[in-house]
């Protein structure tokens, strides 16, 4: 059974003053907060406003969407122009395969869904693992050739036990409902990515499979305990920790653990860092999704709370006015420790 966080909003706001500063107070606090942004661009080529925003010192990356793609040559030109603004900008995309594939045709292979790999593994485990490795390699190689640095993959969520239906947010996006199978197939997929020279980003920590709703559209709560999650959903992150370069936090709320969605939660960052001893770069899912917008309508509040939680990179996209508003208030001064961490991380994955 899932819960709607919107009904909890007023109670939570009343109990956590630090997370509910007014915008006027928040703007002054944004000068000292640790964190960097990944933003989007509007079309097939950069316009002057895109360039201005990308130059902001607190922007570390760009996420691309289907709207940014017409042909392979055009996409390569776009990537080159982004890197020309700042060579160290990360260019990322969701190119999981199946229905979540921003670029298809016109030079890009059609990638099978992760679900299809899991179904193959039911009867042909070794064949499925070999195919998963090939899929990871082909996906990564095709993106790297164009100039894209990272794919936000693989999905490590456990599929709901009752399965999914077309239209469900996780439909065909999970390897399996069995964490051991997820670990086997994800390890092969990540090995393929590594063969091509691309690091892996596991998502959506700690797990999206315990809810029915879509956090793009609504706030969602999962009633399970940390103990229950540790016995199932979190297992792939522990088993694959040496293979993962980054971890993306979901917008799901687990009220037994914290009243905030994971992407805004210092508690969940502490679980990752202190309890699980995971040192990977931590990213949020997009802070323009309804699960967090329903709680905090002002994007400054969302970014402030995410940065205060201790995350490294926050995605803010598909809302240009929100990006402009946040960057207008966000100090150009970068946190030195995070700057060093991200520079080392980028160097380790071949980005100067």
TAKADA-V828694 format. One record per backbone hydrogen bond with DSSP energy under -0.5 kcal/mol. CO is the residue of the C=O (numbers start at 1). NH is the residue of the N-H. Records with the same first field share a line. If there is no record, write none. Layout:
# TAKADA-V828694
CO: NH, NH
This chain:
# TAKADA-V828694
1: 223
3: 5, 221
4: 7
5: 8, 9
6: 9
8: 12
9: 13
10: 14
11: 15
12: 16
13: 16
16: 19
17: 20
18: 21
22: 26
23: 27
24: 28
25: 29
26: 30
28: 31
29: 32, 33
30: 331
36: 314
37: 60, 61
38: 316
39: 63
47: 51
48: 52
49: 53
50: 54
51: 55
53: 56
56: 59
58: 37, 60
60: 90
61: 39
62: 92
63: 41
64: 94
65: 68
66: 69
71: 70, 75
72: 76
73: 77
74: 78
75: 79
76: 80
77: 81
78: 82
79: 83
80: 84
81: 85
82: 85, 86
86: 89
90: 62, 92
91: 149, 150
92: 64
93: 95, 152
94: 102
97: 100
99: 101
100: 96, 97
105: 108
108: 105
109: 111
111: 98
113: 117
114: 118
115: 119
116: 120
117: 121
118: 122
119: 122
120: 123, 124
124: 128
125: 129
126: 130
127: 131
128: 132
129: 133
130: 134
131: 135
132: 136
133: 137
134: 138
135: 139
136: 140
137: 141
138: 142
139: 143
140: 144
141: 145
142: 146
143: 146, 147, 148
150: 93
151: 153
153: 201
154: 203
157: 159
160: 163
165: 168
168: 171
170: 173, 174
172: 114, 115
176: 159
177: 179
178: 182
179: 183
180: 184
181: 185
182: 186
183: 187
184: 188
185: 189
186: 190
187: 191
188: 192
189: 193
190: 194
191: 195
192: 196
193: 197, 198
194: 197
200: 202, 245, 246
202: 248
203: 156, 157
204: 207
205: 250
208: 211
213: 215
214: 217, 218
215: 291
216: 290
220: 253
221: 3
225: 229
226: 230
227: 231
229: 232, 234
232: 235
234: 237, 238
235: 239
236: 240
238: 241
240: 243, 244
243: 200
245: 281
246: 202
247: 283
248: 205
249: 285
250: 263
252: 262
253: 222, 255
254: 257, 258
260: 254
261: 264
262: 265
264: 266
265: 269
266: 270
267: 271
268: 272
269: 273
270: 274, 275
271: 276
272: 278
277: 279
281: 247, 283
282: 312, 313
283: 249
286: 289
289: 292, 293
290: 294
292: 296
297: 299
298: 301, 302
299: 303
300: 304
301: 305
302: 306
303: 307
304: 308
305: 309
306: 310, 311
307: 310
312: 36
313: 284
314: 38
315: 287
319: 323
320: 324
321: 325
322: 326
323: 327
324: 328
325: 329
326: 329, 330
335: 339
336: 340
337: 341
338: 342
339: 343
340: 344
341: 345
342: 346
343: 347
344: 348
345: 349
346: 349, 351
347: 350
350: 352
